[in-house]
Amino acid sequence: MLTLIGGTFWAVPPLKDELRFLTVSLTHNDALRGFGDKDAIILDWESWGMAGMENDAYLVSNPSDTLAEDGGASEWLRHVGSSCEIVASKRMRRGIFIVTTHNCPLR
């Protein structure tokens, strides 16, 4: 039992975004397809931190699939009308990313 619990806490955190995205894509695939032709924030993904050290993550669409490339983030931010800095991005599938900002909510 202890091995199962320890294994869960070791294995699940690195896969939590993928597992959550799989659930979202299976239950809301039509909504995701609705964002397939524009740079947009699909939904608030996660938020953590406190006392001026907040991080916010968002599920976003980027049909050109260039968000993780050099200059792609600044281009995407310009299209959605934000001056935030993206500190991390993770490609979930073609045109869909999870982006993280630090002390700068996109909404």
Buried (B, 14 or more C-beta within 10 A) or exposed (E): EEEEEEEEEEEEEEEEBEEBBEEBBEEEEEEBEEBEEEBBBBEEBBEEEEEEEBBBBBBBBBBEBBBBEEEBBEBBBEEBEBEBEBBBBBEBEEBBBBBBBBEBEBE
